[in-house]
């Protein structure tokens, strides 16, 4: 065999090997690489979407937190306002109650004063009767004498 025949045989064998590799191995390998490339691209796209959704969720959370803080501040302000109203109402009620108690005490004092005056009048009448009966040294009709003294005390 000569070198050319060997060379031609090797070339034919190489061509068959390239055709065989192209037919059986190259197609599935490129398909597998394309599928893998597509999966990686899908994964990256999903990661980007997830990142975007995460950013939107963070913005939304910050917005909700701000709204909650504003609502809390509003509720606190209302509570403080209501507490001031309650305090003012309590002050007014206490003042009214104090005035009512003062008027009641004044009325009680006036009533006790009148009762004391009346009691004093009765004692003055009794003392006057006792004094008059000592002066006269005889017994006087107590009812008649009492009426006269009551009239005199009423003029006092």
Secondary structure, DSSP 8 states (H G I E B T S, - for coil): --HHHHHHHHHHHHHHHHHHIIIIIIHHHHHHHHHHHHHHHHHHHHHHHHHHHHHHHHHHHHHHHHHHHHHHHHHHHHHHHHHHHHHHHHHHHHHHHHHHHHHHHHHHHHHHHHHHHHHHHHHHHHHHHHHHHHHHTS---HHHHHHHHHHHHHH-
